[in-house]
Amino acid sequence: MPEPRRFVISDIHGCAKTFRALLQKIHLHKTDTLYLLGDYVNRGPDSKGVLDYVFKLLKAGYDVRASIGNHDELLIRAYEFPEVIDFFKKGKAGKRTLKSFDVKSADQIPAKYYEFLKTLPLYFLLDDFVLVHAGLNFSKDDPFEDIGAMMWTKNHRVVRKRIGGRRIISGHSPKKKDAIAKSLLKDKIFIDNGCVKTKVGGMGSLCALELNAMKLYFQDNEE
């Protein structure tokens, strides 16, 4: 049996082909744990395909642990309040999401996708890391109290003594490959390489970080 590994991926953003290619590249095994830090939908062409592949992995017995991102929260709100939230009708990113599901509005998306996103946690607390989509608000007495910050913050301040000496791993803020590599030594590690940003130098890939070896894997956009 292969040695169990721990992988973290964030901000897949509808890049289903790239996601599948990245998992092939890392040779994901059922003995591994795969943490996904949200933003499965929007921007890329196949949000439905991303979620379908997550479902397929879970059904096949892979240890996949998914948390929520701000774009997933937008989809939940649009599903619940289609008359109020029009992001998915006006913006290009939202329209691509609806097209992948072959629907005209978010409330027409099959309920199983909504129900899955609705149940996702905000973060994972490991012995050595906090895994969260965006970050934590250390101006609060309890950094885990600010739900909005965990999905939306661009403040990268970390006070490790307030989170048990742990470091934070997050997506949400796209960084170039060299910046991601440098962040491996810092209190906050970034793993979003902006998969859809193929025209920006140093970006345009989906990133996976293996936590035991602290090794980065990059898969160029295949969409």
C-alpha positions as CSV (number, residue, x, y, z in Angstrom):
1,M,0.0,0.0,0.0
2,P,1.3,3.5,-0.8
3,E,2.1,5.9,2.0
4,P,-0.9,8.1,2.8
5,R,-0.5,11.7,1.6
6,R,-2.5,14.9,2.1
7,F,-3.3,17.1,-0.8
8,V,-4.9,20.6,-0.9
9,I,-6.4,22.2,-4.0
10,S,-8.4,25.4,-4.2
11,D,-10.2,27.6,-6.7
12,I,-11.0,25.0,-9.5
13,H,-13.5,27.5,-10.9
14,G,-15.2,25.3,-13.5
15,C,-11.9,23.9,-14.9
16,A,-13.1,20.3,-14.9
17,K,-10.6,19.0,-17.4
18,T,-7.7,20.6,-15.7
19,F,-8.9,19.2,-12.3
20,R,-9.0,15.7,-13.6
21,A,-5.5,16.1,-15.2
22,L,-4.1,17.4,-12.0
23,L,-5.4,14.4,-10.0
24,Q,-3.8,12.1,-12.7
25,K,-0.6,14.0,-12.3
26,I,-0.4,13.5,-8.6
27,H,-1.6,9.9,-8.9
28,L,-4.3,10.2,-6.2
29,H,-4.9,7.0,-4.3
30,K,-7.7,6.0,-2.0
31,T,-5.2,6.0,0.9
32,D,-4.6,9.8,0.3
33,T,-6.7,12.6,1.7
34,L,-7.8,15.4,-0.7
35,Y,-8.8,18.7,0.8
36,L,-10.7,21.1,-1.5
37,L,-11.0,24.7,-0.4
38,G,-13.9,26.0,-2.4
39,D,-14.8,27.9,-5.5
40,Y,-15.8,25.0,-7.6
41,V,-18.0,27.1,-9.8
42,N,-17.8,30.2,-12.0
43,R,-15.2,31.6,-14.5
44,G,-14.3,28.3,-16.2
45,P,-16.5,26.4,-18.7
46,D,-17.7,23.4,-16.7
47,S,-18.8,24.1,-13.1
48,K,-21.2,21.1,-13.3
49,G,-18.3,18.9,-14.4
50,V,-16.2,19.8,-11.4
51,L,-18.9,19.0,-9.0
52,D,-19.8,15.8,-10.8
53,Y,-16.2,14.7,-10.6
54,V,-16.1,15.4,-6.9
55,F,-19.3,13.2,-6.6
56,K,-17.6,10.5,-8.6
57,L,-14.5,10.5,-6.4
58,L,-16.7,10.3,-3.2
59,K,-18.8,7.5,-4.7
60,A,-15.6,5.5,-5.6
61,G,-14.4,5.7,-2.0
62,Y,-11.8,8.4,-2.2
63,D,-11.2,10.5,0.9
64,V,-12.3,13.9,-0.4
65,R,-13.0,16.6,2.1
66,A,-14.5,19.8,0.6
67,S,-15.1,23.2,2.1
68,I,-16.9,26.2,0.7
69,G,-15.7,29.3,-1.1
70,N,-17.3,32.7,-1.8
71,H,-18.3,31.8,-5.4
72,D,-20.1,28.7,-4.0
73,E,-21.9,30.9,-1.5
74,L,-23.0,33.2,-4.4
75,L,-24.5,30.2,-6.1
76,I,-26.3,29.1,-3.0
77,R,-27.8,32.6,-2.6
78,A,-28.8,32.7,-6.3
79,Y,-30.5,29.3,-5.9
80,E,-32.4,30.5,-2.8
81,F,-33.2,34.1,-4.0
82,P,-33.1,34.1,-7.9
83,E,-35.2,37.3,-8.0
84,V,-32.6,39.2,-6.0
85,I,-29.2,37.7,-6.9
86,D,-28.7,38.4,-10.7
87,F,-24.9,37.7,-10.8
88,F,-25.6,34.5,-12.7
89,K,-27.7,36.2,-15.3
90,K,-25.5,39.3,-16.1
91,G,-21.8,38.4,-15.7
92,K,-19.9,36.2,-18.1
93,A,-18.7,33.9,-15.3
94,G,-22.2,33.3,-14.0
95,K,-23.6,32.7,-17.5
96,R,-20.9,30.0,-18.1
97,T,-22.0,28.4,-14.9
98,L,-25.6,28.3,-15.9
99,K,-24.7,27.0,-19.3
100,S,-22.7,24.1,-17.8
101,F,-25.9,23.0,-16.1
102,D,-28.0,23.8,-19.2
103,V,-30.4,26.1,-17.2
104,K,-31.5,29.7,-17.5
105,S,-31.4,30.6,-13.8
106,A,-29.6,29.3,-10.7
107,D,-32.8,28.0,-9.1
108,Q,-33.2,25.5,-12.0
109,I,-29.9,23.8,-11.1
110,P,-30.7,20.3,-9.8
111,A,-31.1,20.3,-6.0
112,K,-28.3,17.8,-5.3
113,Y,-25.7,20.4,-6.3
114,Y,-27.2,23.0,-4.0
115,E,-27.6,20.5,-1.2
116,F,-24.0,19.5,-1.5
117,L,-22.7,23.1,-1.4
118,K,-25.0,24.0,1.4
119,T,-23.5,21.3,3.7
120,L,-19.9,22.2,3.2
121,P,-17.8,23.5,6.2
122,L,-16.0,26.8,6.3
123,Y,-12.6,25.4,7.2
124,F,-10.6,22.3,8.3
125,L,-8.5,22.4,11.5
126,L,-5.5,20.0,11.1
127,D,-2.7,19.5,13.7
128,D,-0.3,21.7,11.7
129,F,-2.5,23.9,9.5
130,V,-5.8,25.7,9.2
131,L,-7.2,25.1,5.7
132,V,-9.7,27.9,4.7
133,H,-10.8,29.4,1.4
134,A,-9.7,33.0,2.1
135,G,-8.3,33.5,5.6
136,L,-9.2,34.5,9.1
137,N,-10.0,37.8,10.8
138,F,-7.5,38.2,13.7
139,S,-9.1,41.4,14.8
140,K,-11.9,39.3,16.3
141,D,-11.5,37.7,19.8
142,D,-12.3,34.4,18.0
143,P,-10.7,34.4,14.5
144,F,-13.2,31.6,13.5
145,E,-16.2,33.8,14.3
146,D,-16.1,35.9,11.2
147,I,-17.8,33.7,8.6
148,G,-17.5,36.4,5.9
149,A,-13.7,36.7,6.3
150,M,-13.3,32.9,5.8
151,M,-14.8,33.2,2.3
152,W,-13.9,36.8,1.3
153,T,-11.0,38.4,3.1
154,K,-8.0,39.8,1.3
155,N,-6.3,40.5,4.7
156,H,-3.4,38.1,5.0
157,R,-2.4,38.8,8.6
158,V,-1.8,35.7,10.7
159,V,-1.3,35.5,14.4
160,R,-0.2,31.9,14.9
161,K,-0.3,31.8,18.7
162,R,-4.1,32.4,18.4
163,I,-4.6,29.3,16.2
164,G,-2.4,26.9,18.2
165,G,0.8,27.7,16.3
166,R,-0.7,26.6,13.1
167,R,-0.1,28.2,9.7
168,I,-2.9,29.0,7.2
169,I,-3.3,27.5,3.8
170,S,-5.8,29.3,1.5
171,G,-6.9,30.1,-2.0
172,H,-9.1,33.0,-3.1
173,S,-6.2,35.4,-3.8
174,P,-4.5,34.3,-7.1
175,K,-0.7,34.3,-7.0
176,K,2.0,33.6,-9.5
177,K,3.9,30.4,-9.2
178,D,7.0,32.0,-7.7
179,A,5.0,33.7,-5.1
180,I,3.2,30.5,-4.2
181,A,6.6,28.7,-3.8
182,K,7.9,31.5,-1.6
183,S,4.8,31.4,0.6
184,L,5.6,27.8,1.6
185,L,8.0,29.3,4.2
186,K,5.5,31.9,5.5
187,D,2.6,31.9,8.0
188,K,0.1,32.0,5.2
189,I,0.5,29.7,2.2
190,F,-1.3,30.5,-1.0
191,I,-2.3,27.8,-3.5
192,D,-4.5,29.7,-6.1
193,N,-2.6,30.1,-9.3
194,G,-5.6,31.5,-11.2
195,C,-6.4,28.6,-13.4
196,V,-8.4,30.7,-15.8
197,K,-5.8,33.5,-16.0
198,T,-4.0,31.9,-18.9
199,K,-2.8,35.2,-20.4
200,V,-1.1,36.3,-17.2
201,G,2.6,35.3,-16.9
202,G,3.2,32.9,-14.0
203,M,-0.5,32.0,-13.8
204,G,-3.0,29.8,-15.6
205,S,-2.5,26.6,-13.7
206,L,-4.3,24.6,-11.1
207,C,-2.1,24.0,-8.0
208,A,-2.0,21.1,-5.6
209,L,0.1,21.1,-2.4
210,E,1.1,17.8,-0.7
211,L,1.4,18.6,3.0
212,N,3.6,15.8,4.2
213,A,6.5,16.7,1.8
214,M,5.4,20.3,1.2
215,K,5.6,19.7,-2.5
216,L,3.8,21.8,-5.1
217,Y,2.2,20.4,-8.3
218,F,1.0,22.6,-11.2
219,Q,-1.3,21.6,-14.0
220,D,-1.6,24.0,-16.9
221,N,-5.1,24.9,-17.9
222,E,-6.6,22.3,-20.3
223,E,-9.9,23.9,-20.9
